[in-house]
Amino acid sequence: MNATLLSVKPFLSEDFLLQTETARTLYHDFARAMPIIDYHCHLPPDQIAADKNFSNLTQIWLYGDHYKWRAMRTNGVAEQYCTGDASDFEKFQKWAETVPYTMRNPLYHWTHLELQRYFGIDRVLNAASAKDIYDEATALLNTPDYSVRNLLRRMNVEVVCTTDDPSDDLKYHQQIAAEGLDLKVLPTFRPDKAMLSIDNPAEFNAYVDKIEAVSNLSVSTYDEYVAALRQRHDFFASLGGRLSDHGLEQVYAAEYTESEIRTIFAKARSGQLPTFEERQKFKSAMLIEFAIMDWEKGWTQQYHLGALRNNNTRLLRELGPDTGWDSIGDFPQARSLSTFMGMLDNENKLAKTILYNLNPADNEVFATMIGNFNDGTTPGKVQWGSGWWFLDQKDGMEKQINALSNMGLLSRFLGMLTDSRSFLSYPRHEYFRRILCNMIGNDVENGELPADIEWLGQLVQNICYRNAKEYFQF
């Protein structure tokens, strides 16, 4: 072996990403064993209710994973191996061939962390190792220990908050709750379709009809619509829901009157398309209504802002949404956020709030915006959320932690979430915890923070777990 390589650290060792002794102490002695509260994800509740076993590694790892599909397409892999009709092993083989080309993309780290943590496989995945790794993992997935509930237990997951439409009947959440599991699986109220569909009267009326049916309330006026949505909000709360979520380009904050909104609703309900200005007013009014519902119940509202979705219209038509055609948008955020949150705060009806940005250029905007509305009533009442989507990687997390540290209180941060559809994504929490401990450890060993390991360890544990547990009051 080349002598210059003898001191190279092994890939993905127990001290992965931990560059100092202090970092290693903080991670291994304090962060590592903390439970996980996954307060925002897209796991399918029906699979948890059924305690599903996946038939093979492709089904649990590649189905629905647009992160991997984007990488495969970029590597020249044909669509039949991503979302098409190739066999499951053929799809896995193409992913394995792509993995060596993902070096320095977070997928490379996540892929091997997941193989290690779930399956005890510490070999590098590539074309040559694909068959053995596929067979070994698939054999395990077909055992009771690898049902989805046991996968969550394996990662010490305590709470899962799924993402659900107000029209959902939540029957799987009811089934899970009735079983009295040690794992909490709670619904999150995501009512974006209730307001965004105003852009298409046919879609809007179909959605209103769904709300009418599920609430068993007649909906012919705006006030009846709000009443039906409030009933759904109550239903989510009855099943333990404590959060709402919105995925928007920007928050809506147009000025409006109640009479205007009633007229706009009637116009859309009759099948007419409201003007652009009317639609902006309607969305703004609905956003305020939902925010007030959250405030009344002591919920937390989340706003994921800045995604430019469905850019490839040709492939959107062929494959549908959430298949890998989204990117970072460059929408202005500060003015509308300030106006929207100010409208609620002026009435003393601003709920606990988490803001997430997708454009890293907005980091300092969001880091300072939260300070405008933290009023001392709740520690960290308004939060800047963890690096999201294209930013939930090492560089993105470090930049988010640094900006939050510079302009707010890192010690009150709620930490990581998965925002994932995969039951194999939970090592992302470990990834975050290692990065956090490394950054603090470096500060200590550079003389920038005192070497008070007990306090720093408590701070790390708070960020990884306790802050979220106290903040959400599950």
C-alpha positions, 0 to 999 in steps of 0.5 A: 500500500502507498505509504501516504494512504496509511493514515487515511481514515476508513470510510464511514467508521464509527467516528465518521464526520467527527474530526476532534476528540470533543466532537467524538465525546459529544456524539458518542456520549450524548447525541447518539442514543437520543430518540427520534421525533420525526415531526415532518415526513411523508411516510405512508400510514397505510404501510405502518398500519399493515406493518408491511414487509417489503419484498426486496431492497428495490421496493423499499429503497427506490420506489418513489425516491426522486433523489435517486431517480435524478442521479440515475437520469443524470448518469444516463440511465433510461427511464425504464430503470427509474419509474418504468417497467424494468424488473426490480433487480434491473432497477437496483443494478442500475442504481448500483452502477450509478452509486460510484458516480454520486461521490460528494453527493449526499446520496453516497453517504446516505446510501452506505449509512443505510446499508450499514445501519439497517442491514449491517452491510459495510461494503461499498455498493457498485456494479460488482457488489450489487447482486450480493448486497441485493440478495442479503438485504432482501433476505432480511427484509422478508423476516419479521424483524424488518417489518416497517414498524420494526425498522422504525424501532431499530432507529429509536423513532418515538414519534412520526408525523405524516403529511395528510390532506384535510379530505383524508379519512385518516382510517389508518391513523385510527387503526394505529391509534386503536392498537396502542403502539409504543410508536406514535403515528400522528397526522399533519394537516396540509390544506394546500389544495383547499386554497391553491385549487382556486386556480382551476374551478373544476379542480376547486369544485371537485375538492370542495365536494370531497370536503363536503362529503367527508365532513358531512356538511353542506358547502355552498358558501365561503363560511360553510367551507371554512366550517367544514375545514374547521371540522376536519381540523378538529378531527385531526386534533382528535387523533393527536394531530399537533401540526399543520404544514404548507408547501408554497412558493411564497406565503400569501399576504394580499389585503382583502375583506370578508365580503370580497372573499365570499364573492370570490368563493361564490364565483369559483363555486359557480365554475367561473375563474376568478381573476389573478388578484382575486385568487391571491386574495382568496389564498391569503384569506384561507392561509389566515383562516388555517393559521387561526385554527392552529393558534386556537388549538396550540398547534405548530404551523410549518411553511416550506417555501421556495420550491419551483415545482414541475419544471419539466412539463413533458415528463410531468405529463408522462410521469406525474408530480413528485417524480424528480422535476423540481428545483430551487426557486428564487422567489422573494420571501421577506416582505410577504412573510413579514406582512403575513406573520404581522397580521396574525401577531397584531391580533395576538393569534400567531401560533408556534411557527416553523419556517423552511427555505429552499433557496440558500440565498434566503438563509439570513432572511429566515434567520432574522425573520424569526426574531421579529416574532419571538415574543418571550411567551414560548422558548423558540416560538418562531423557528427556522427549520432544518435544511430542507430538500436540496439543503439537507446535506452536509454543506446545507446543514452547516450553513443553516447551523452557522446562520442560526447561531449568528442571528438567533439561538442555536440552543433552542433549535428543534433539530432534524426531520426526514421529510422522506417517503422512505422507511430507510431514511432515518440515518439522516438524523444521525448524519445531522447529529454528527455534523452538529457535534463536529461543529461544536467540537471544533469550536471547543478545540479552537478555543471559541467555546468553553470545554464544559462538556456537561453543558454542551452535551445537554445542549446537543441532546436538547437540539437532537430531541428534548427541544422538539419533545417540549415544543410540540407537547406530543 
